[in-house]
Amino acid sequence: MKHPLPLYNFLMMILMGALLPLAFLMAFLYYRELTDTVIKGFDEKLIFSTEISRKLIDPKLHKDLYSYRQAGSLAFDKKNFYAVENLGGRILKSDSPSGEFHPAGSFDVDVHDVTVYKGNLAGSVQGENKIRILNPDLLDADEPFDLMMPHECFGLAYDRKQNVFYCSGESAISILEETGQITSRLPSDLNFEGGMRSLIVRNSILYALLSEEEGRAKIIQFSPGAKKAKEIPVAMDDLPLGFEFHKNGFSVSSTRSLYLISESGKITGQFAPVASGNKETARFYAKTGRMLETIRKHSDLTYLYTFFLSDDRRYIQYTIDSTQDIYHSLSGSVDSTPVEEGIRDVWFKGESYVSGIKFWEEWGLLKSGYSPLNYNQETAGIVGADVNISVIDKRKKTVLTWVILSTIALLFTALVLLRMMTKSFLRPIKDLHEIILQIASGKLSETHHFNIHGNLKPIQKKLEEIRSEIEFQNTIYKRDSGIIKNK
């Protein structure tokens, strides 16, 4: 037997069928509007950050940074300090780690680390399994020669007493003979890839310089016979590049400073970064880098940097990068991806520009903003700011969560109101139905408690007239029946 659907349920189904699509449509439109606002907010942040940065940068001094190169790896031969530029392998020489450095030859290749080897300099070649040897004195320069190694060396040190090389790979430090034959390995659970910066050795005690998270470094000491390596934390505010012994501690070169570090890791001195040429340029580089880092952190940006356009203005050549971790771009390094026309317009037209979301082979998906550094009606560089797409997606997810929760709350409120309105609408009909049933069952005297208002009031009035008429007829019927019965 089929049961009729109650009118209340029927109305609720109709109203819910109309309400749910409307709610989802409104939520979608609201979400799209909010995400557009998020993207617009990031666009404004990118332009604001680059505009503020360019107003704080001296364009004349920035123009002088075109040929500026950071020098990281350090070596000392008891007479001179040597530093090697990270790009190009040019060797710089000074009588003091904090003094003026001057050109003294070149490896002609990029090297990870450098060490003194039998009166020469030995450099571990980037991307190759070999060590390049040369005499840094231009007056007695010999042709460089290479020693082949079993793997690429990130850090390199030579122990003249043991006549062996220490070479750090991706996860261990090998001890090698001059022939490249591995004699042993130092046990370690450290991961050196990306974080390894340099190795030095004294009295058969090996020290390794590692970079950690942004603004942190540590020196690892491997002593013969020790079961565990000793860690010496160093509180730096920039990325370490190389180190060497200095008096009773260490000299640590970084992207923005030269530090003197005690054996306990305490900073005892800080100087301009190691670089060839004008010290003023090096100080400007360090000062500007710290200023950009402050802006980047306060603006919640992924990257903030300056650059030139090189190679017919088609590629980015980085100058100052505020990032101080393994993603730091060395001064003079060039991106492998050609720039888009919008960036070229910044250079040639002097106009700010915000890109769409773009994929960079080295950096991933980024949204970027650019503003020009102008000097004497010429472009002296560009300030660039990037936000990783994951940051934007995170903000979008927050917006989506908020919209979903808001929609659920609104739907719940709407359901409560619908229920109240539907009951209010159906109550008079239910009362009329009850009146009809009472009249039909003969319960004529029980209809007085119903109080129906609105458009249904005339119907109740008519039913009352019918009830009165029926009650009157019943009275007559009972009276006539009594008379007939008495006769």
C-alpha positions in Angstrom: 0.0 0.0 0.0 1.4 3.4 -1.0 1.5 6.1 1.7 1.1 9.7 0.6 4.1 11.9 1.2 3.4 14.4 4.1 3.0 17.9 2.8 5.8 19.1 5.2 8.3 16.7 3.7 7.2 17.5 0.2 7.7 21.3 0.7 11.1 20.7 2.3 12.3 18.6 -0.6 11.3 21.3 -3.1 12.9 24.1 -1.1 16.1 22.1 -0.4 16.3 21.2 -4.1 16.3 24.9 -4.9 18.5 26.0 -2.0 21.4 23.6 -2.4 22.3 24.5 -6.0 21.9 28.2 -5.2 24.2 27.9 -2.2 26.9 26.1 -4.1 26.7 28.6 -6.9 27.0 31.5 -4.5 29.9 29.7 -2.7 31.7 29.2 -6.1 31.3 32.8 -7.1 32.4 34.0 -3.7 35.5 31.7 -3.7 36.4 33.0 -7.2 36.1 36.6 -6.1 38.2 35.9 -3.0 40.9 34.1 -4.9 41.1 37.0 -7.4 41.5 39.2 -4.4 44.3 37.0 -3.1 46.2 37.1 -6.4 45.6 40.9 -6.6 47.0 41.2 -3.1 50.2 39.3 -4.0 50.6 41.5 -7.2 50.4 44.6 -5.0 52.9 43.1 -2.5 55.3 42.2 -5.3 55.2 45.7 -6.8 55.3 47.4 -3.4 58.4 45.4 -2.3 60.3 46.0 -5.4 59.4 49.7 -5.4 60.5 50.1 -1.8 63.7 48.2 -2.5 64.7 50.2 -5.5 64.2 53.5 -3.6 66.7 52.2 -1.0 69.4 51.0 -3.4 72.0 53.4 -4.8 71.8 52.7 -8.6 75.3 54.1 -9.3 76.9 51.7 -6.8 74.7 48.9 -8.1 75.9 49.5 -11.6 79.5 48.8 -10.4 78.4 45.3 -9.2 78.2 44.0 -12.8 81.6 42.4 -12.5 81.5 41.7 -8.8 82.1 38.1 -7.9 81.9 36.4 -4.5 85.1 34.6 -3.3 84.4 31.7 -1.0 87.0 29.0 -0.7 90.1 30.0 1.4 93.6 28.5 1.7 96.7 29.6 3.6 100.3 28.5 2.8 102.0 30.2 5.9 102.8 33.3 3.8 99.7 34.2 1.9 95.9 33.8 2.1 94.2 32.7 -1.1 90.5 32.9 -2.0 88.9 31.6 -5.1 85.9 33.2 -6.8 82.9 30.9 -6.9 82.3 31.6 -10.6 85.2 31.3 -13.1 87.8 30.0 -10.6 89.8 33.2 -10.4 92.4 33.2 -7.6 92.8 36.1 -5.2 95.7 36.6 -2.9 96.3 38.7 0.3 98.7 38.8 3.2 95.7 38.9 5.6 92.2 37.4 5.5 90.8 40.9 6.2 93.1 42.7 3.9 93.0 43.7 0.2 92.8 40.7 -2.2 94.4 41.0 -5.6 94.2 38.6 -8.7 96.8 35.9 -8.7 95.9 33.5 -11.5 92.9 31.3 -12.3 91.8 27.7 -12.3 89.7 28.6 -15.4 86.9 26.4 -14.1 84.4 26.6 -11.3 85.7 24.9 -8.1 83.9 23.8 -5.0 86.9 24.0 -2.6 90.6 24.8 -2.6 93.6 23.6 -0.5 97.4 24.0 -0.5 99.1 21.0 -2.1 103.0 20.9 -2.2 103.4 24.6 -2.8 100.5 24.7 -5.3 96.8 25.2 -5.0 94.5 22.3 -5.6 90.8 22.9 -6.4 88.0 20.4 -6.6 86.3 21.0 -10.0 82.5 21.4 -10.0 80.6 18.8 -11.9 83.7 16.6 -12.6 85.6 13.8 -10.8 89.0 15.6 -10.7 91.2 18.0 -8.8 93.0 20.8 -10.7 96.5 21.7 -9.5 98.3 25.0 -10.4 100.9 27.5 -9.1 99.1 30.7 -8.0 102.2 32.8 -8.5 101.9 34.3 -12.0 105.7 34.9 -12.2 106.4 31.1 -11.9 103.2 29.9 -13.5 103.2 26.3 -14.8 100.6 24.7 -16.9 97.8 23.3 -14.6 97.4 19.6 -14.4 94.6 17.4 -13.1 94.4 14.5 -10.6 91.5 12.1 -11.3 89.2 11.2 -8.4 86.7 8.4 -8.1 83.8 10.9 -7.5 83.1 14.6 -7.4 84.5 16.4 -4.3 82.4 19.1 -2.6 85.0 19.7 0.1 88.7 19.2 -0.4 91.7 19.2 2.0 95.3 17.9 1.8 97.2 16.5 4.8 100.9 16.9 4.0 101.9 14.7 6.9 99.9 11.8 5.7 100.2 12.7 2.1 96.5 12.1 1.5 93.5 14.1 0.3 90.2 14.3 2.2 87.3 14.5 -0.3 83.7 14.8 0.7 81.1 13.2 -1.5 77.3 13.2 -1.0 77.2 11.3 2.3 80.8 10.5 3.4 84.3 11.8 3.4 86.9 9.7 1.6 90.6 9.6 2.3 92.5 9.3 -1.0 96.0 8.9 -2.3 97.3 11.2 -5.0 96.4 8.4 -7.5 92.8 8.8 -6.6 92.7 5.4 -4.8 90.4 5.5 -1.8 92.2 4.1 1.3 89.3 4.6 3.8 86.2 6.6 4.6 85.2 8.6 7.7 82.1 7.2 9.2 79.3 9.8 9.3 75.6 10.0 9.3 75.7 13.5 7.9 74.3 14.4 4.5 76.9 16.7 2.8 75.1 17.3 -0.5 74.2 21.0 -0.9 75.3 21.8 2.7 79.0 20.9 2.4 81.1 24.0 1.9 84.8 23.3 2.8 87.3 21.0 4.4 90.6 21.8 6.2 93.0 19.7 8.1 95.6 20.3 10.8 97.6 17.7 12.8 95.5 15.0 11.2 92.4 16.5 12.7 89.8 17.2 10.0 87.3 20.0 10.1 84.2 20.4 7.8 82.1 23.5 7.3 78.4 22.9 6.7 75.6 25.2 6.0 72.2 24.5 7.6 69.0 26.5 7.6 69.1 30.2 6.6 71.6 32.1 8.8 73.1 29.0 10.5 76.3 27.0 10.0 78.4 24.5 11.9 81.9 23.2 11.9 82.3 19.4 12.3 85.6 18.2 13.9 86.8 14.6 13.1 89.6 13.6 15.5 91.6 10.3 15.0 90.2 7.6 17.1 87.1 9.5 18.2 83.9 7.5 18.0 81.8 10.5 17.3 82.4 13.8 15.4 82.3 17.0 17.4 79.9 19.7 16.3 80.7 23.4 16.7 77.6 25.6 15.9 78.3 29.0 14.4 75.6 31.7 14.6 75.9 33.6 11.3 73.3 35.7 9.4 74.4 34.7 5.9 75.5 31.7 3.8 79.0 30.3 4.5 81.2 29.6 1.5 84.6 28.5 2.8 87.0 28.6 5.8 90.6 28.3 6.9 92.6 28.2 10.1 93.4 31.6 11.6 95.4 32.0 14.8 93.5 30.1 17.5 90.3 29.8 15.5 89.0 30.0 11.9 88.4 32.5 9.2 85.0 31.9 7.6 84.1 33.6 4.3 80.4 34.0 3.5 78.3 35.7 0.9 78.3 39.0 2.8 81.1 39.0 5.4 84.4 37.5 6.5 84.1 36.2 10.0 86.8 35.4 12.6 85.5 32.4 14.7 86.9 31.1 17.9 87.4 27.3 18.5 84.1 27.3 20.4 82.2 28.9 17.4 81.9 32.4 18.8 82.2 35.3 16.3 85.2 37.4 17.4 85.4 39.7 14.3 83.5 40.6 11.2 84.8 42.3 8.0 83.8 43.1 4.5 83.3 40.0 2.3 86.3 38.6 0.4 86.3 40.0 -3.1 88.7 41.6 -5.6 88.6 45.4 -6.2 87.0 48.1 -4.3 86.1 47.5 -0.7 83.3 50.0 -0.9 81.6 47.9 -3.5 81.9 44.8 -1.3 80.5 46.7 1.7 77.6 48.1 -0.5 76.9 44.5 -1.6 76.7 43.2 2.0 74.7 46.2 3.3 72.2 46.0 0.5 71.8 42.3 0.8 70.9 42.5 4.5 68.4 45.3 3.7 66.7 43.2 1.1 66.6 40.2 3.4 64.8 42.3 6.0 62.2 43.4 3.4 61.8 39.9 2.1 61.1 38.4 5.6 58.7 41.1 6.6 56.8 40.8 3.2 56.6 37.0 3.3 58.3 36.7 -0.1 60.1 33.6 -1.3 63.0 35.5 -3.1 64.1 39.2 -3.3 67.1 40.1 -5.4 68.7 42.4 -8.0 70.0 41.5 -11.4 71.2 42.6 -14.8 70.1 41.4 -18.2 73.1 39.8 -20.0 73.8 38.1 -23.4 71.9 40.6 -25.6 69.5 41.2 -22.6 68.0 37.8 -22.8 69.2 36.1 -19.6 69.1 37.1 -15.9 72.6 37.7 -14.4 72.1 37.8 -10.6 73.8 40.5 -8.5 72.5 40.6 -4.9 70.4 37.8 -3.6 68.8 38.1 -0.1 68.3 34.4 0.3 71.0 32.8 2.5 70.6 29.1 2.1 71.3 26.5 -0.6 69.0 28.4 -3.0 71.3 31.5 -2.9 72.2 32.8 -6.4 75.9 33.8 -6.5 76.7 37.2 -7.8 77.3 36.8 -11.6 75.5 33.5 -12.0 73.2 33.4 -15.0 69.8 31.7 -15.3 69.4 29.1 -18.0 65.9 30.2 -19.0 65.5 33.2 -21.3 63.5 36.0 -19.9 60.0 37.0 -21.0 59.2 40.2 -22.9 57.8 41.8 -19.8 61.2 41.7 -18.0 62.9 43.1 -21.1 60.3 46.0 -21.1 61.4 46.7 -17.5 64.9 47.1 -18.7 64.3 49.1 -21.9 61.1 51.0 -20.9 61.8 51.5 -17.2 58.3 50.3 -16.2 57.4 48.0 -13.3 55.9 44.6 -14.3 54.1 41.7 -12.6 54.2 38.3 -14.3 51.8 35.5 -14.3 52.6 32.2 -12.7 55.6 30.9 -14.6 57.7 27.7 -14.4 61.5 28.2 -13.9 63.6 25.1 -14.4 65.7 25.8 -11.3 63.1 27.5 -9.0 59.8 25.9 -9.9 56.5 27.8 -10.2 56.8 31.4 -9.3 54.8 34.6 -9.5 57.2 37.6 -9.8 57.3 41.4 -9.8 60.0 43.7 -11.2 61.0 47.3 -10.9 63.9 49.1 -12.6 67.0 50.8 -11.0 67.5 53.9 -13.1 70.7 55.9 -13.2 71.3 58.9 -15.6 68.3 57.8 -17.8 69.8 54.3 -18.1 68.9 51.1 -16.4 71.5 50.1 -13.8 69.7 46.9 -12.8 66.3 45.4 -11.9 64.9 44.5 -8.5 63.0 41.2 -8.6 60.6 39.6 -6.1 59.2 36.1 -6.3 56.4 34.3 -4.5 56.4 30.5 -4.8 53.1 29.1 -6.0 52.9 27.0 -2.9 52.5 30.2 -0.8 49.6 31.3 -3.0 48.0 27.9 -3.0 48.3 27.8 0.8 46.4 31.2 1.0 43.8 29.8 -1.5 43.3 26.7 0.6 42.7 29.0 3.6 40.1 30.9 1.6 38.5 27.7 0.4 38.3 26.3 4.0 36.7 29.6 5.1 34.2 29.5 2.2 33.2 25.9 2.9 32.7 26.5 6.6 30.8 29.7 5.9 28.6 27.9 3.4 27.8 25.1 5.8 26.9 27.6 8.5 24.7 29.5 6.1 23.0 26.3 4.9 22.4 25.2 8.5 20.9 28.6 9.3 18.8 28.5 6.2 17.5 25.0 7.0 16.5 26.1 10.5 14.7 29.1 9.0 13.1 27.0 6.3 11.8 24.6 8.9 10.4 27.3 11.0 8.8 29.1 7.9 7.4 25.8 6.6 5.9 24.8 9.9 4.4 28.3 10.2 3.0 28.1 6.7 1.6 24.6 7.2 0.1 25.1 10.7 -3.1 26.8 9.5 -3.6 24.2 6.8 -3.1 21.5 9.4 -5.6 23.2 11.7 -8.2 23.4 8.9 -7.6 19.8 8.2 -8.2 19.0 11.9 -11.4 21.1 11.9 -12.7 19.2 8.9 -11.9 15.8 10.5 -13.6 16.9 13.8 -16.7 18.1 11.9 -16.8 14.8 9.9 -16.4 12.8 13.1 -19.2 14.8 14.8 -16.9 16.5 17.4 -18.4 19.8 16.7 -17.8 21.4 20.0 -13.9 20.9 19.9 -13.2 23.4 17.1 -13.1 26.5 19.2 -9.4 26.2 20.2 -8.2 26.7 16.6 -7.2 30.4 15.9 -6.3 30.7 12.3 -5.0 34.0 10.9 -4.3 35.4 7.4 -5.7 34.4 4.1 -7.1 31.1 5.5 -9.3 32.9 8.1 -12.4 33.1 5.7 -12.1 29.4 5.2 -12.1 28.8 8.9 -15.1 31.1 9.1 -16.9 29.2 6.4 -16.1 25.9 8.2 -17.5 27.4 11.4 -20.7 28.3 9.6 -20.9 24.7 8.3 -20.2 23.4 11.8 -23.0 25.7 13.2 -25.4 24.6 10.5 -24.7 21.0 11.1 -25.0 21.5 14.8 -28.3 23.3 14.3 -29.6 20.5 12.1 -28.5 18.0 14.7 -30.4 19.8 17.3 -33.5 19.9 15.2 -33.0 16.2 14.4 -32.7 15.3 18.0 -35.8 17.4 18.9 -37.9 15.8 16.1 -36.7 12.4 17.0 -37.7 12.9 20.6 -41.2 14.1 19.6 -41.7 11.1 17.3 -40.5 8.7 20.0 -42.8 10.2 22.6 -45.8 9.8 20.3 
